[in-house]
Structures are given as structure tokens and as C-alpha cells.
Amino acid sequence: MSRRPVSRRASLLIALAATAASPFAAPSVFAQQPVAMAASTPTAWPTKPLKIIVGFPAGSSPDLTARTFSEPLAKALGQPVIVENKVGAGGNIGADAVAKARDDHTIGLMINGNMTIAKLLNPAVPYDPLKDLAPLSLIGTSPLILTAPVSQPGVPATASAREFFAAARSSGDKWSYGTPGVGTVGHIGTELLKARSNINPVHVPYPGYPQVANAMLGGQLQMALLPPALAQAQVRAGKLRAIGVTSAGRSPLAPDVPSLAEVGIQGFNLEIWNAFAAPSTMPKPVQAKLAALISAIARSEDVRTKLFQQGWQTVGSSPEGLANRIKADTSLMGGVITMRGIKVE
């Protein structure tokens, strides 16, 4: 039987039908439109300067750390990095500004209190650190050093650490200890120390650690937990004595000072730390990019040296590492807050 010739128009229709039916067919012009639109959507980040919010004043430890990262971050991102200080409420004003940022170009450098116990201490804090902040990287850690005057009534200069604690127990609430304020790590840490060592000094808050050190030098305080740099400067000058560090073991920041565990206070591990965080609403790919860059910068030799000089033992963790630290510290300090009924009004 003879075949009827197929017209050119019919051939075209047949070819189009076959193409549409084939799973390997090239997409039609209409199918390509979403792909073209997606390709034209801006995917590059950052598209403007990155802002680092710090909840403490210029020249403070968190501020110095943020500025240490600003230049290498700017080089890596190809955009300026601006440090902005939003001071107040123990860093919580800055943390709240980070939590509420919606421009995808704002992160924060915070201390552990801002990312762990802020809401436990004061329910009126306007952000929830566990819900509103995304961990990026744990930057540095530091123990505090239990420090006391070289000589005080009932404690001769030659007294051992164990003899110091024995004197503290016998003095009951006649001794006082100083901190930079209610709810600080120094406050919560000393309350934990009181529970673990059966001592009972009275809390006296001061504006900052320098004022605490001066009060000890003046005889108004019998003990305090101080940052290593401040404590060791006074110890080297022969004005204060170091009893023990609050970390689980000895710290590279104070290698000659025994841990509290070494002097008989068991199960004590408390450090101050700082970390970068982003708003939880920041896109996950952006969070991941920032976390990787920040972690790498923290572990670079130049930055590690600068952080050590600032009084930090560098970590440069992953987001997961920081999240684990937040969970552990929230549990530890939250337990002390509950046990001691600590509240910030």
C-alpha cells in the first residue's frame, strides 16, 4: 500500500509531539523560563557592608575581638566590615539588635551571658537567645582566677589554698566577694564556688572588674573571680594572690596557677567566652559561609596571637560546637540561678 506524503506542517507537529513525550527531550521555551528567571535572581552574598554589633563600649574586650576580625573578614568577603557599638544591659541591647536584624548583613560578637542565661536571669529581656540567635563560632575561652589580697586577717601570706578555704569557711558571712554585677559569670561562678566549697561570703557588685580589684587592694573585699590578665598583673606586682583557676585543668593563659580541682574543689569548670552569632532568620547558606570564614580566621596564626594577647584561648569552633557549649553552659549556670534564686531586675 502506498504512503500518502506527509506535509511539512504535519511533520513539524509530529516532531513536536515526539519531543514532548520523550523524557530526555530538551525543555520547551516555556519550560526554560523559570530556569532563566532563577539564574537572573541575585545569589551573590554579600551585596553590601557587613555589620558586627557589639553590646559593649569601644576598647572593651568584646570590641577588641570584633575589630580583630573586621579586617580579615572584609578581605575575605570583598566588602567593608563595620563594627557598631550598642551599649547597655550587660550586652543584651546589642544582642537584641542582632536578633531583630533582617538585612542578612548583620551579626554580633557576644559574651556567653548574652547567648545562654539572659532570659533565665530576667524574663523581660526582649529576645530569646536559644530561638532568636543562630550560633556561628565560639571564638575564645578564658577561665577566671580566684584572687585574694596577699595578706588579710586570719590568712597569712604563706597560707596554702586549702588553708585559705578553711579560713573562708570559719569566717562565714563576715567575708565579702566582688563582681561586675548581678548575673555576671563572676557572680554565678562564685555562687557555684560557695555551694561546692561550703563557704559563705557576701556578694558586693561593682561597675567592673578593675573596681573589684581596687576594692580588694583597699581591703574592702576578701576574694573575687578575676580575668587572668587583670589578676596576673596584680599577682606579679605582689599585691594580690592567685588561689586557683575555674577551668577543669590548668589554663595556658595562667599556666602557673592550679585549677580549683587541684586545691580540693571538685567538679568545677566555668569559663567566660565570646562568640559570633547571627539572627536566626539569616538564610542558612549565608550562616554557613560566615561560620566557615570566621572559624578559619580565628584559627589563623596572626589572629590566634592577637586573641591570646587579649586574654583568650582561641577555639574557632563550628556552629555545632558553639551550640553544644551554649547547651552545657545554660544547664550549668541555669542550675546555679535556680538554686540560688538569682534574678536581675
Legacy VTK file of the C-alpha trace (Angstrom):
# vtk DataFile Version 3.0
C-alpha trace
ASCII
DATASET POLYDATA
POINTS 345 float
0.000 0.000 0.000
1.389 3.407 -0.928
2.003 6.016 1.772
0.484 9.417 1.430
3.179 12.119 1.514
3.304 13.984 4.806
3.044 17.704 4.562
5.770 19.942 6.062
3.301 21.300 8.634
2.291 17.782 9.690
5.965 16.752 10.051
6.559 19.661 12.361
3.562 18.726 14.544
4.729 15.098 14.742
8.226 16.175 15.759
6.885 18.469 18.474
4.672 15.691 19.834
7.582 13.252 19.958
9.751 15.792 21.720
7.114 16.463 24.359
6.671 12.715 25.014
10.377 11.956 25.419
11.779 12.053 28.974
15.136 13.129 27.544
13.705 15.914 25.446
15.109 19.405 25.665
12.715 21.653 27.576
10.446 23.913 25.639
10.821 27.687 25.601
8.096 27.920 28.262
9.807 25.333 30.480
13.043 27.268 30.247
11.560 30.493 31.577
11.668 29.585 35.314
15.281 28.457 34.906
16.192 31.734 33.252
14.391 33.673 35.962
16.193 31.705 38.696
19.522 32.342 37.034
18.825 36.049 36.992
17.935 36.133 40.705
20.857 37.644 42.693
22.639 34.835 44.538
25.901 36.627 45.394
26.439 37.469 49.035
27.376 39.894 50.488
25.918 42.711 48.409
26.744 45.475 50.916
28.938 46.049 54.007
28.704 43.538 56.855
27.898 44.975 60.281
29.216 43.477 63.529
27.206 44.665 66.536
28.969 44.701 69.910
26.981 45.301 73.082
29.911 46.845 74.930
31.873 50.103 74.577
34.851 50.758 72.329
38.017 49.392 73.871
36.225 46.643 75.791
37.290 43.030 75.344
34.361 42.117 73.024
35.015 45.268 70.983
38.711 44.419 70.561
37.831 40.903 69.423
35.287 42.171 66.882
37.822 44.629 65.437
40.440 41.873 65.253
38.104 40.057 62.844
36.874 43.068 60.857
39.873 43.433 58.521
40.372 39.742 57.580
36.603 39.343 57.164
36.473 42.354 54.852
39.263 40.892 52.711
37.532 37.523 52.510
34.106 38.974 51.674
35.192 41.788 49.378
33.014 44.222 51.328
33.703 46.631 54.222
33.057 45.296 57.719
31.753 47.857 60.200
31.829 47.436 63.993
28.913 49.174 65.709
28.691 49.505 69.489
25.194 49.284 71.008
25.969 49.507 74.701
23.845 48.614 77.699
22.177 45.943 79.841
25.299 43.783 80.028
25.427 43.399 76.254
21.760 42.473 75.890
20.856 45.659 73.981
23.359 44.702 71.300
22.239 41.071 71.316
18.628 42.168 70.867
19.626 44.344 67.889
21.271 41.315 66.280
18.260 39.108 66.980
15.941 41.597 65.282
18.165 42.415 62.258
16.565 41.460 58.950
19.042 42.744 56.353
21.054 39.468 56.162
24.216 41.557 56.647
24.286 41.874 60.461
25.980 39.617 63.007
27.094 40.097 66.596
30.097 39.449 68.819
28.715 38.428 72.213
29.723 37.093 75.583
28.345 33.850 76.989
25.723 35.514 79.188
24.040 37.052 76.128
23.745 33.659 74.442
22.840 31.464 77.403
21.218 32.755 80.582
19.924 36.228 79.652
16.280 35.140 79.642
16.685 32.991 82.769
18.039 35.943 84.737
15.462 38.417 83.511
12.246 37.295 81.750
11.828 40.863 80.472
14.838 40.519 78.153
13.259 41.166 74.713
14.944 38.310 72.852
15.273 34.573 73.417
18.926 33.557 72.911
18.012 29.955 72.104
15.378 30.878 69.496
16.402 34.239 68.053
20.167 33.789 67.654
21.972 31.378 65.319
25.386 30.167 66.582
28.253 30.793 64.148
31.520 30.144 66.001
32.899 30.017 69.532
35.922 32.335 69.338
37.794 32.285 72.626
37.519 30.974 76.168
39.121 32.048 79.413
38.867 30.845 82.971
38.518 33.255 85.847
41.080 33.244 88.644
40.016 33.130 92.271
42.040 36.008 93.671
42.545 37.365 97.184
44.630 40.002 98.982
48.176 38.881 99.747
47.584 39.356 103.442
44.323 39.620 105.343
43.152 38.895 108.904
43.183 35.191 109.602
45.007 34.326 106.364
48.778 34.794 106.454
50.632 35.423 103.204
52.179 31.942 103.436
48.783 30.197 103.720
48.083 27.427 101.206
44.952 27.359 99.062
43.405 24.754 101.353
44.164 26.941 104.371
42.570 29.875 102.543
39.320 27.928 102.100
39.425 26.805 105.730
39.682 30.466 106.799
36.820 31.379 104.468
34.602 28.677 105.980
35.299 29.805 109.521
34.582 33.452 108.589
31.064 32.722 107.314
29.299 35.848 106.079
31.949 38.197 107.531
33.837 37.934 104.230
32.730 39.658 101.019
33.377 38.970 97.359
33.071 41.360 94.421
31.797 41.010 90.840
30.951 43.302 87.911
27.259 42.874 88.724
24.353 40.574 89.472
24.040 37.754 86.944
27.564 38.039 85.549
29.708 34.924 85.186
31.790 36.186 88.109
28.661 36.306 90.263
27.214 32.972 89.180
30.652 31.350 89.320
31.253 32.472 92.903
27.805 31.279 93.951
28.696 27.893 92.445
32.004 28.012 94.325
30.136 28.733 97.567
27.966 25.664 97.040
30.912 23.403 96.154
33.269 24.591 98.906
30.854 25.348 101.775
31.903 28.995 102.126
29.518 31.916 102.510
30.968 35.344 101.595
28.515 38.154 100.834
28.135 39.460 97.293
29.055 43.097 96.581
28.519 44.275 92.964
30.798 46.862 91.316
30.718 48.628 87.914
33.521 46.452 86.504
36.463 44.155 87.198
39.012 46.984 87.700
36.875 48.371 90.527
36.657 44.889 92.057
40.449 44.579 92.017
40.842 48.023 93.600
38.375 47.087 96.349
40.463 44.026 97.170
43.611 46.132 97.245
41.849 48.515 99.617
40.761 45.732 101.964
37.016 46.023 101.262
36.837 42.546 99.701
38.394 39.252 100.701
38.065 37.434 97.381
36.903 37.673 93.767
36.977 35.852 90.452
39.012 37.991 88.034
40.018 37.607 84.357
43.573 36.224 84.014
45.179 39.361 82.529
43.935 41.594 85.350
44.580 39.060 88.088
48.112 38.193 86.979
49.170 41.821 86.637
48.329 42.325 90.322
49.838 38.979 91.319
53.126 39.809 89.570
53.120 43.169 91.345
52.846 41.328 94.669
49.521 42.976 95.536
47.134 40.019 95.130
47.449 36.244 95.302
46.018 33.649 92.908
44.196 30.743 94.557
43.024 28.749 91.514
41.523 28.909 88.027
37.902 27.976 87.333
38.630 25.742 84.314
38.736 21.953 84.608
42.534 21.958 84.354
45.324 24.499 84.164
44.972 27.160 81.511
47.632 28.329 79.018
46.547 31.839 79.977
47.735 31.227 83.564
49.935 28.113 83.472
51.388 28.651 86.954
48.001 28.807 88.677
46.482 25.485 89.786
42.913 24.579 88.928
40.380 24.663 91.747
40.183 20.883 91.423
43.875 20.703 92.334
43.212 22.566 95.576
40.298 20.372 96.603
37.207 21.908 94.915
35.944 19.100 92.686
33.667 19.253 89.640
34.305 22.930 88.954
34.564 24.015 85.311
33.431 27.507 84.408
34.820 29.878 81.785
33.956 33.175 80.209
33.820 33.118 76.417
32.907 35.157 73.379
31.308 34.086 70.120
29.827 35.258 66.855
26.096 34.821 66.279
23.627 35.794 63.571
19.887 36.391 63.567
18.116 33.044 63.322
16.295 34.434 60.263
19.518 34.802 58.262
19.491 32.332 55.320
21.220 29.068 56.184
23.709 29.250 53.268
24.805 32.694 54.456
25.155 31.437 58.023
27.275 28.539 56.782
29.517 30.789 54.706
30.087 33.206 57.577
30.686 30.410 60.082
33.338 28.789 57.889
35.123 32.110 57.273
35.060 33.167 60.926
36.295 29.784 62.139
39.179 29.811 59.638
40.151 33.373 60.557
40.078 32.550 64.279
42.495 29.664 63.738
44.950 31.680 61.640
48.292 32.290 63.340
48.032 36.079 63.308
44.559 36.196 64.850
45.356 33.471 67.379
48.293 35.566 68.587
46.181 38.705 68.880
43.413 36.887 70.747
45.919 35.367 73.184
47.290 38.840 73.872
43.724 39.961 74.571
43.348 37.169 77.133
41.622 34.462 75.094
42.462 30.862 74.364
41.333 30.528 70.752
38.758 27.933 69.712
37.241 28.863 66.318
34.521 26.199 66.533
31.817 25.087 64.142
28.217 26.245 64.720
27.502 22.822 66.212
30.421 23.180 68.619
29.116 26.544 69.804
25.577 25.169 70.116
26.878 22.363 72.350
28.723 24.866 74.531
25.593 27.022 74.822
23.568 23.988 75.896
26.121 22.902 78.507
26.588 26.374 79.989
22.869 27.113 80.038
22.349 23.925 82.020
25.214 24.621 84.448
24.568 28.311 85.086
20.808 27.889 84.899
21.070 25.355 87.717
23.007 27.839 89.853
20.489 30.604 89.076
17.641 28.370 90.200
19.461 27.019 93.236
20.495 30.480 94.465
17.402 32.351 93.300
19.445 34.870 91.296
17.425 37.480 89.397
18.264 40.695 87.586
15.526 43.292 87.936
LINES 1 346
345 0 1 2 3 4 5 6 7 8 9 10 11 12 13 14 15 16 17 18 19 20 21 22 23 24 25 26 27 28 29 30 31 32 33 34 35 36 37 38 39 40 41 42 43 44 45 46 47 48 49 50 51 52 53 54 55 56 57 58 59 60 61 62 63 64 65 66 67 68 69 70 71 72 73 74 75 76 77 78 79 80 81 82 83 84 85 86 87 88 89 90 91 92 93 94 95 96 97 98 99 100 101 102 103 104 105 106 107 108 109 110 111 112 113 114 115 116 117 118 119 120 121 122 123 124 125 126 127 128 129 130 131 132 133 134 135 136 137 138 139 140 141 142 143 144 145 146 147 148 149 150 151 152 153 154 155 156 157 158 159 160 161 162 163 164 165 166 167 168 169 170 171 172 173 174 175 176 177 178 179 180 181 182 183 184 185 186 187 188 189 190 191 192 193 194 195 196 197 198 199 200 201 202 203 204 205 206 207 208 209 210 211 212 213 214 215 216 217 218 219 220 221 222 223 224 225 226 227 228 229 230 231 232 233 234 235 236 237 238 239 240 241 242 243 244 245 246 247 248 249 250 251 252 253 254 255 256 257 258 259 260 261 262 263 264 265 266 267 268 269 270 271 272 273 274 275 276 277 278 279 280 281 282 283 284 285 286 287 288 289 290 291 292 293 294 295 296 297 298 299 300 301 302 303 304 305 306 307 308 309 310 311 312 313 314 315 316 317 318 319 320 321 322 323 324 325 326 327 328 329 330 331 332 333 334 335 336 337 338 339 340 341 342 343 344
